[in-house]
Amino acid sequence: MLSRDLSFWLKAATGVVLTGVCAAWIHESGPDWGLFASNEDQAVVSSGLDPDAFESPYLQEDDAPDDDPLRQRRKTGNASALLSDRALSQQFDIDATGLAEAIAAYKSADLARGDNAARSAKDPTVQTALEWIALRTFPREAGFARIQAFINAHPSWPALGWLHKRSEEALFGDRKNAPLIKTFFSNARPETPAGKLALAKVLTDEGKTAEAATLVRDVWRESDLNATLETKVKSDFISYLDRADHKFRADRLLYKEETANALRAAALAGPDVVALAKARAAVIAETNSDKLLAAVPVSLRADPAFLFAQIQKLRRAEKFREAVDVMLSAPKDPALLVDGDDWWVERRLLARKMLDQNDAATAYKLCAEHSASSREMRIEAEFHAGWIALRFQNDPAKAAIHFEKLSQYAETPMSKARAAYWRGRAAEASASETAIAAANAFYQQAANQPTTYYGQLAREKLGLDIAPIREISNEAKGDAREESIKVVELLYGVGEKSLATPLAIEAIHNLQDDAQIAALARVVANQRDAHISLTVGKLASQRGVPLDTLAFPTYGVPSFEPLQNSAAPSLIYAIARQESAFNPTAISTAGAKGLMQMIASTARRTAQRAGVAFDENRLVADAAFNAQLAAAHLGELLAEQRGSYILTFAAYNAGGKRVKQWIDAYGDPRKPGVDAIDWIERIPFTETRNYVQRVSENLGIYRIRFGEEPTGIISREQIAKAQAKL
């Protein structure tokens, strides 16, 4: 039996969350992906995870009071009562039965039955909702004409980009005629591999082989292809590809550690490239790679891919100087490196090892000569180069150049605050007569991002309190709201959260008017689901739209009986927001469980010390139990670290043993003379560095939200310094 559902998932990446929306096809006998399933879709299902596990948790019934109106209306099942601002016409009660039948049919993989039930709908919002669900669930079966009809009827729909890509795939899959394909791509170049191949076929038939070859080479070199499209390229367009194309694809896939796919591409390039690919695969797998590296032909020993394998192997063997020598001898041209971001990661790891060996000059050189390609990695590279120049080489002028470049790449509040803060630090350290004025101007820029770590540090520099919670004052109402917002509200109202949330995510990415964003925020906030609120609020914040109440919800942690010396509510929420994004059923790859991501062994010891009966299953099944133990554990850590929040956060994430190692290596931030900001930046684990910064900024905001004393990041550590008496 075939069943379908819509799900979304979150990924961690520099502190933020959501990467996409997927419609997963699940067969009991395994997925048959065909032409149109994305690699993201395949990754979810092939992982063996139930797509429902990616839906957001339904916490509001746990933490809302019994007399909460929203909770009462859910209990009575009065869907129309849940819909504010007259989202629907009076026709809704008549349409309700057909709506439920159509959704049930679509989710059970019956497009025809769903369409039949949907035809009875007369309310415009219901009609739009059902057609969107049909297209989102059945893009292949719906076909090109139906997708285009929806696009034409709903030109401001937030997921037009997704629909356009599905249209391209339908052109290829439906084998549409050449005139239609040419017309479709007359004003825009194709975005998807299927679209590029559809146009390449038309160009080939017209004898425009050079243009066709450009498209095919781009697909082969840069695209992640499923089996169907890979086979199509090999069968229909292989003559357009040469050895260099096949080697490039093999190299790129190996940087992504997709060894099986890479070896297929390498086989098309020749036996020497296969030998190189096998050697790299062995290094990736950290197996015995010596013989395979030795078997790589001499002609490829200077190839960047071979050098990269050598660097990785040497670094993992802790032969850092030898790895650095190879790195500094390698080409720096991004086109030759294929994946400049992966090369930057290796440079960063080695640069930090050089700092540990007190070789700031080499560390700086490694960072300054980076070839990072993505915006995010360029930001990281320029920050590292500037930070090393300023704090380890005492060269504020050189540092300022890198921090200025960082500011050019910065787009999100987090990266803007980071750039401005460090430009302020560089200005402050200069010998200029206007240094203080220049520094304060940069600090003010950072301070304008008050929910961010560096924004809060800048406010402390300027003697400012953490800014009050920000909201959008103007909100669209009733029929003035975008149609997609009404559909989101409708779907939430009838209990279809797995359908509503992905559309809400698309909308927050694409709505252009602040009043519309505020209207969507109200719909989301009305669900009292902390996980969804946080996700939408964070995405709005990334766009520079302040929805602080939504981004920092004060619900999501159920009430519990505090154990002795439990942490304050602000600290519990600061941790929960970062650890699980308020998902009480989250389980990490490391085995951390539940709302506060407790490790079972830690939770068991905490329960034993508190005299509480321990049941590991309750860490996921009972969010209140999870929070109770985590609050006690946080209280213990804070006491153990003598009031240092920085060390407490680091220990919660990476363990107390590692924190002791870092104190030995980088000094004790509780002691005078040890810069707490630099100490955080010296943490060798990127995840933990980011974690400490994110939880620190969370705590500042949650102290305001819970009415606690608003203290800044450094002020908290100064209190710890005074109390520690080390």
N, C-alpha and C positions, 0 to 999 in steps of 0.2 A: 504494500500500500504506500502511495506517495503522499507526503504531507508537506505543507509549506508554511513558513512563518517569516515575519520580518524581525530582524534583530539589529542591534548596533553594539559596538564594542569600544572600549577605551584602551589607550596605550599611554605609557609614561614617556614623555619626551620633554625634557627641560621644563618639567612642572606642569605641563598641561596634557591634555587628556584625549580628546576625541579625534579620531582620524577619519571616520567615515560611517556610512550606513550600508548595510548589506541585506540582500534578499537571498537567503540560503535555501538551496534545494537539498532535501534530504531523502535518500532512498534507504529502505531497510537493508538492501543489498549493497549499499555504497553509492556515492554520488556519480551521476553521469553528467559531466559538466558541459559537454558540447562546446559550442563556439562562444557563448556569451557569459559564462561564469568568470568572474574576476579571480585573480590569485588570492585576493583578500577573502572572497567567499569560500574558496577551496580551503584556505588555511583554517578557517573556523570549523568547518565540518570535518576535515581530515584530522583535526586534532582530537577528535573523539568527544568534543564537548557538546552538550545540549545547547542549541541556540538560545533556549529560554534562559540559560544561565547568564546570558549577557544582558538580559533585560534589567532595568533598574529596580531596586528593592522597593517594596511597598511598606514604608515605615510609618506612614502617618497614622495608621490605626493602632500602632504600638504607643506612640507618644502624644497623640492628640487626646484631650480630655473626653470623657464619655459624652458630654453634652455639646461637643464641637458640631456645628451645623453641617459641615461637609461630611463628617463621619456619619452623622445620623442619616443624611440623604443617601450615602452609599449603602447603608444597611437596609434602607427601604427599597433600594433599587430604582428610585425615581430619577431616571437619567436626565430628563428635561429640566429638573430642578437644579441640576449641577451646572447648567449652562447660563452664564451671566450675559448681560448686555444684549439679550435677544439675538443670540447667534443664529437661531432657526426661526422659520415661519411657523404659523399655526399648523401647517401641513405636517410638522415633524411627528406628532403622535400617530398620524396615519402611516407615515413612512417607516416608523420605528421597527415594525415587524419585518418589512422587506430589507431594511438595513442590516438587521441581525442575521437574516437568512443569507444575504449576499456575502457578508463578511465571513460567515461560517463556511460557505462554499469556496470562496477564494482561498481561505486558509487550509482547506482540505484538498486543494489542487484541482478544483472543478471550475474552470473558467466559464464554461457554458452555463452551468447552473447559477453561478454568481451573477453573470450578466443578465440572465433571465429574471432573477430576483431584483436586480438593480433597476430594471426598466420600470418598475412600479413607483420609483421614487419621484416625487414632484418638487420637493424642497431643493433649491439650488445648491445649498451647502452639502446636503446629503448626496446629491448627484455628483458633485465635484469630488467629495470624499471617496465615493465608491469607485469612480473612474481612476482616481489616483491609486487606490489600493490595487485595482486590477492591473494597471500598468507597472506598478512597483513589484508586484508578485509575478507577473507573466509578461515581461518585456519581449521575450522571443515570440510567444504565441500571439501577442497583441499585434505585432507587426508594425511596419514603418508608417502606414497611413494613419493608424489609430494614435500612435505616439505623436505624429505631427499635428493631428487634429486637436489633441490636448494642448500642445504648445501654442497653437494659434488661438485657441479659446482662452488660454490663461497666460498671457504674455509676461505677467509679473510673478509667476509661480517661482518659489525659491529654489526648486530643484531643476531648473531648466538646464543647467550644465549636465546633470545626470541624464536627463531625458535626451539631450542632444547626442550624448555618447551612445545611448541605446539606439537612437535613430541611425547613427553611422553603422552600428553593428547590424541593424536590420537591413540596411542597404546591401551589405555584403551577404548576409545570411539568406535574404529573400531573393538574391540575384536580380536586383532591380536593373532596369535597362540603362544604357549609357547616358541618354539625354537627362534622365532624372538624376543620376549620380553627378553629372557635370553641373547641373543647375544647383543641386544641393551644396556643392563645394565652390560655387562661383564667387561667394563673398567671404569664405573662411576656409582655411586649410584644415584638413582632417586632424582630429585629436587622438583617435584610438587606432590601435593596430589594424582592426578590421576595416575602419574607414580608409586608412592609408592604402591598404591592399585593394579595396574596392576601386579607389581612384587609380591606383597603379594598373589594374586590369584594363580600365578604359583607356588610359594613356598608351598602354602596350598595343592594344588593338588599333589605336590611331597612328601607331608608328612613332610615338613620342617616347622612345625608349630611355633617353637620358633623364627625362623628368620622372619616368616610372622607376628607374633605377635608384634615384635619389630617395624616393619614398620607401622603397623596399630596404635599402641599406639602413635607413633610419629605424625602421621597424626591427630589423635583425640585430642591430647594434644596441639599441636603447630600450627595447620593450621587453617586458616579462610576458612570455607567450604560453598559453596553455597548449596541450598536445595537439588540438585540432589546428590552431593557427600555425604552430611550428611545422606541422606536416604540410600545411598549405603553402608556406613559404618554400619548403624544400621541393615540392612537386611542381609548383607553377612559376616560381621566380628565382630558382637557384642560379640561373645563368647570369643574373645581375650581381651576384655576390662573388667575392674573391677571397683569397687566403687571409688578407688583412681584416676583412669583415668577420670571418669566422674566428680569428684569433682575438679580435676585440671583444666579440661576444663571450668567448670563453673566459677572457680576463675579467670582464665585468661581472659575470656570474660567480667567479671565484672570489672576488671581493665581497660578494653577497653571501659567500659560503654555500652556494647552491652547486655542489660538486657534480652531481649526476648530470644536471643540465649542461654544466660547463664542459664535461667530458664529451658529450655528444657534439657540441660545437667544435671542440678541439679536434675531434676525429675528422672533421671536414677540412681542417687547416693543414693536417699532415702529421706524421709520426713524431716529429720533433716537438710540435706544440702539445701533442698528447703526453709526451714525456714530461714537459714542463707542468702541464695541468695535473698530472698524477703526483708530482713532487709537491706542488702547492696544496693539493688535497690532503696529502699526508701531514704537512705542516699544520694545516687547519685542524685536522683531527688529533694533533699532538701524538701521532704514532711515530714509529721509527722511520724517519724520513731521510736519513743520511745516504742510503744507497740510491734512493730515488732522486735526490738532489745531485748526487754524483753522476747519475745517468743522463742528466740534462745536457744536450749537445753544447759544445763550446760556443757555437754561434749564438746561443741564447743566454749565455752567462752574464751578459751585460744588459739584458732585457729588464726593464723596470719590474716586471712581474716576478722574475727570479730574484732580483734584489730585495723585493718586498718579503718574499718567503725567507730569505736569509735574515733580514732584520727581525722578523717575528721569531724565528727560531733562536737567534742570539739573545733577544730580550727575554724570552721565556727561560733561557738557560742562565739568566742573570749576568750575561756577558755584555753589560750595558755600553762600555766604551767601544767594543768592536761593533755593536749595533749602530752606535752613533757614527762611527767612521763610514760604514756602508751608507747610512742615511744621507750624510753630508756629501757623499760622492754621487748620489743618485740624481737623475734629471729632475727638474722642477717644473717643466712644461706640463700643465694639466692634461693636454691632449695625449701626451706620452704616458702619463700615469694612469689614465682611464678613470680612476676613482680618487680624485684629490682628497675627498673627505676621509677615506680610510687611511690615506697617507698622513693626513693631519692627526688622526687619532694616535698613530704610532709616534709621530713627532711629539705629541703632548706627553705621552707616557715616558718617553725618553727624556724630555726636558725636565719633568718632575724628578726623575732619577738623578739628573745632573744637579738639580737644586739640592737634593739630599746629599750629594757629594761636594756641595759648596762650590760648584762650577757654574756660576750665574752667566758667564759669558757664553758658554756653549749652550746652556739652556735658552738664553735669549736668541741665539743664532738659529737654533732648531725651530723656535716659534716664529721668528720674524721672516724666515724663508719658506713659510708654508705655501701650499698650493690648494688650500681648501676651496671647494666649489660652491657649496650651498651657503645660503645666508646665515643659517644657524652656526655652521662650523667656522665661517669667516669671523663671526662675532667672537666665538671662543678663542680663535687663534689670535686675533688682534688684542683681545683682553689679556691673554697670557703674555704676549710680547710686551704690552704696556706695563702690566703689573710687575713683571720681572725687571724691566728697565727702571721703574720707579722705586720698588721696594728692595731690590737686591743689588742694583747698580747705581742707585742714587742719581739717576739721570732723568729728571722730570721733563726736559725738553724732548728727549727721545721718546719717553712714555707718552707725551701729549700727542705725538704724531699718530701713534697706534690707537689711542683712545678717541681721537678725532675720526679715524677710519671706522672704529667701532660704532660711533654715532651715526655715520652714514648708512651703515647696514641695519641699524636698529629700527624696528617697526612696532614692536609690542611695548606696552608700559614697562614690563620687566627689563627689557634690553635698553630702552630709552633711559630708564632710571640708572641702570648700571653704567652706561656710557657717560651720562652727565655727572654722576657721583665721582667717577674716577678722573674725569677731566678736571673736576674741582680739586681733587687730591693732588693732581699734577700741578695745577696752577698754584695751589697753596704751598707746594714744596719748592717753587721756583724763587729766584732771587729778584723777581720783578717788583717795582715799586707799587704796581697795581695788583699784586698777587692776591690780596685778600678780597678785593672787590671782584676780581675775575672769578675767584674760587666760589664766592657766595652766589654769583650769578649762575654758575653751573649747579651749585647745590640747590638753588631755587628750582631749576629745571627738573632735577631729580625729585625734589619735594612735591612737585605737582603730580607725582604718581604715589600717593600715600599708602596704597595697599601692598606695595612691593618692598622687598627687603632693603634695596639700596635707596628707595624713596624714604623709608623710615629712618635709615642712617643719616640721610641728608637733612631731614627735619631735626634730628638731634644736633647736627652740626650748627644749624641755624637757631637752635634754642626753641624750636616749635614743638607743640604737642602733636601726637598723631591726629590727623585730620578727622573730622566727624564723618559718619557714614554718608555716602553720596547716592543719590537717586536721580532719575529723570523726572522733572516736574510736569512735563506735558505728556499726556497719554491719549492715544486715539480711542474713541468709544464707539460702540454699536456698529452701525453699518459703515462707519468711517474706517474700520479696521480692514486690513488686507484679508482677502479670501482665505489664504492659507492659515491665518490665525484662527479664523472661525472653524476651519476643518480640524485643526489641532484641538480646539476646545470641544468640538463635537466628539472626537474620538476618545479623548480623556473622559468625557461625560458618560459615554456608554461602556466605559471600562476597558477600552482597547489601548492600553498603555503602550504595548509593543508596536502599535501602528502610529500612535500619536508622537511618541518621543523622537523617532528618527526625523519626522517632518519638522518638529520643533527645532531640532539641531540644524537642519537645512535652513530653516527660516532665520535663525539667529546668525547664521553665516552670511545671509544674503539680503536681509531687510536693510534698506538704506536710510529710513527715516527714524529718528529717535522716538517719536511718538508711537510708531508702530512697534518698535522694539519694546517700549514700555508696556504696550498692550499685550504682547506675547509674554513678557515677564509676569504680568498679573495672572495670565492663564496658567503658567507653569507654577507660580507661587501658590495658587489655589489648590494644587494637588498635595501640598505639604509633603512632598517627597524630596528629602534632602539631597539624594544622589542626582536627581534630575535638576533640581534648583542649582546645585553647585556647577554642574556641567554647563548649563545654559548661561549662568552668571559668569563663569570663567571665560567662555567664548565671547561674550559681550565685552568683557574687560579687555581681552586681547585686541578687540577692534577699537578700544578707546572709549567704549560706552560704559559709564559707571552704573552698575547694578549691584552695589555692595551688599544690600540685604539679601538678594538672591544668591550671590556668590559666597556669602558667609552665613548660611542658615543656622538658626539657633534651635532647630529640631533635627532629629536624625539619631540622637543618642537617647535611648529609652531611659526612663527613671530607674534608679537602682539604689540600694542601701549602701552608702559609702562605708568602706572598711577603714581601719585606723590609718591616719596620715595620708588619706587619698588626695590626689591632685585636685586642683580647683577646676570648675567647669570650663573656664577659658582654655586651660591646658589640654583637657580631654578633647574638646572640640578641635583645637589646633592640630592635635595628632590625628584624630579620626578623619579630618578633612584631607590630610596628606596620605595617610596610610591606605585607606580603602575608598576614599571619596564617599563615605557614608554607605558603603555597600556591606551589609551585615553577613552576606554569604560568600564574600571574597576569600579565595584561597590562593596564595602566591605559589610560584614554582619552588620556593624555598620551604614551603609548608606553613607559612604564617597564615593564621586563620581569623576570619570574622571581621567585625567592625573596626577593631583596633589592631588587627593583624598580629595577634599574640602567637608566639611559638609555644607549642604544647608543653614542652619541658619547663619553660619559664612560667607559664600560667600555673602549672602543677605546683611548682615551688612557692609561688606567691600564695596560692590557695592554702597550702600546708601551713605557711607562716601565719596566715590570717585565721586558721581554724575553720576554713570553708570546705565543704565536700566538693571534690573535683570530678567533673565528667567532661572528657575531651569533646564529645559530640556537642555539648552545649556551647562551645566556642563559636560554632557556626549557627546552631539552632536557636540560641538564646542570646540576642544582642545585649541585653541588660547584664547577663552574667559575664560576657566578654568585656564589657565596659567596666564592670565592677572590679574585675581582676586587673585590667590594664591601668585603671586609676590608682589602685594600690601599688602596682609595680612602678608607675611614674613617680608616686610619692617616695618610694624607696630609692629610686635612682636619683631624684633631686636631693635627697638627704645625703646619699652616698657621694654625690658630686659637690657637696657643700654649697648648694644653692646656685650652681652654674647651669643655666638653661642650655647653653651651647653644648656642654659635655653631656648633659642629660639627653638631649636630642640625638647626639652622635651615638651614645650608648644604646638608646632605644632602637636605633636603626642598625648599627653595626656590631653591637656588643661591647661590654665593659672591657674585655681583654684587649680589643683593638684600640679603644680609647686610651688605655694605659700605654700602649705602644706609641701612639701618636704624641702623647704627653712627653714621653722619653725622647722622641725624635724632634719635636717642634716646640717644646716648652709647655708650661702650664698656663693656660689663659687666665687662671685665677690669680696668678702672681703678678706683681707690678713689673712693668717692663716687657711683658708679653702682649703683643697686639692681638686682640681677639678676632678682628676682621682677617688679618693675615693668617691666624691659626686656622680659621675655617677654610680659607683658600688653600692651605697646605694639606688638608685632608686628601689622601691619595685616591679615594674612591669617588668618582663623579657622582654616583647615586647619593652617597652620604653628604657630600658637599651641598648638592642641590637640596637634599632633604632638610639639612639644618637651616638653610636659608629660607626655605618655604615654610617650615614650621615656625620659625622666628617671626616671619611676617604675619602668619596666621594668628599667632598669640597676641601680637599687638592689636589686631582688629578685634579679636574675640574678647580681649579685656574691656574694650569699649562696649561691645555688644552686651556683655554680661554685667556692666556697671562696676567693673573692678578698676583699681587704680591704673591709669594708662601710663606705663613706663616703656621707654624705648629699649632697643636691643642692647646697646652699650650700657645704658643706665642699669639694666638688670645685671649685667656682668660686673659692673663696678660695685654693686651691692654684694655680689658673691665674693669679690676680691676682699671687701672689707670684713666679711663674715668668715671667710675661709681661714685667715691667719696662717697661711702656709709659709 
